[in-house]
């Protein structure tokens, strides 16, 4: 068919060639026809040769696939032989004669590899797949993890988060928050004697006095005003005094407890109040009571100030960990829930002075024992703490149903009465207020009159408590096997 230009006419060159073709003789035309037929025969032979080569390549590829399949099946059979698993023989009847673009072979071959992978462990899947794909093995270990469980579609609101946190804290409150450094004893005993006025053996008190006199600093720098011993003596040569709720690694701590006119810190008060709670079970006392840590009232005041500023609520204050554990009796294994108590004892540090507060649950009042009353005003030192005690503490008591076991009605928004005890024993120096608090609490839990507490007896009470703690630590450590004895008990 002639070619036409854009105007419908043949090009000039094609027109001239067509005219010349018409002028050629017939013999020349026949010769050209024979040459064309001969060329077609040669092309047919070349195509056959190429088809034969392609067939050979396909045969080689098929052979390689069969070899790979046999190797994979051999490995799988070995693994199944160890595990006692028999594969289905039908899996070996699939043939693969071609490869796809990833080198996996035909669809049947891909299905065959998947079935092999499903019959082995997850660790071996990657190796089998890499081998079937013609890739070299890798030394990177495969990390196996369980399938992640889908999260609940329920929205986790802030309110739900708060409730969940409260639930976890209450569950945690059932467990004991303190861990003992020494194994528990079958018999419940503590360091304090049953009679608060009994003194330890004189030789034990003298041994402790000799120990405390060794290694004292003659001159103390301003930066070392809280340390009274050389460095090697301060840490008691790396052998601490082990108590149930803490270990004492400072010799100065023991000196401040033993020596007259030295201030007692929060740790002294916490140890003393803890072992006062032990006396209830050790001597089977009639009074049911609970003791608290030194910073309970400070936390109560902080939460009350938040409420007044609109930054907190009563529920948030009651959910504070320290308040919750104290009321529920989960601060130690000897503590009681307030609903099982008649009295609750609080040591309070007003800044420069220790005061004892006693909560009378049945009579709904708080008694204040101040060993340093000023001009008849025993409540002056605790005045900043009175609002939180009168207002917030009864609401927390209702929150935890403190009156549930006593048969009394809840506070119902009523305030607690605060009563100053005017007959409280008085101190004559500035450093004995902490010891006064501990001894007044001990006399009260023993239902003893406070007449036996006198300022002149404070040095003896200090030495008594320090010696009892040392003797108790020695006894507990002797029960623990493989524990080296402290230096001060060696001959």
Helices and strands as residue ranges (DSSP letters): H 12-23, H 26-83, G 89-92, H 107-118, H 122-132, H 158-173, H 202-212, G 222-224, H 231-234, G 236-238, E 241-242, E 247-248, H 251-258, H 266-282, E 289-291, H 296-308, H 314-318, H 321-328, G 338-340, E 343-349, E 354-360, E 365-369, G 383-385, H 386-387, I 388-392, H 393-399, E 417-420, H 433-445, G 450-452, G 455-457, H 458-479, G 487-489
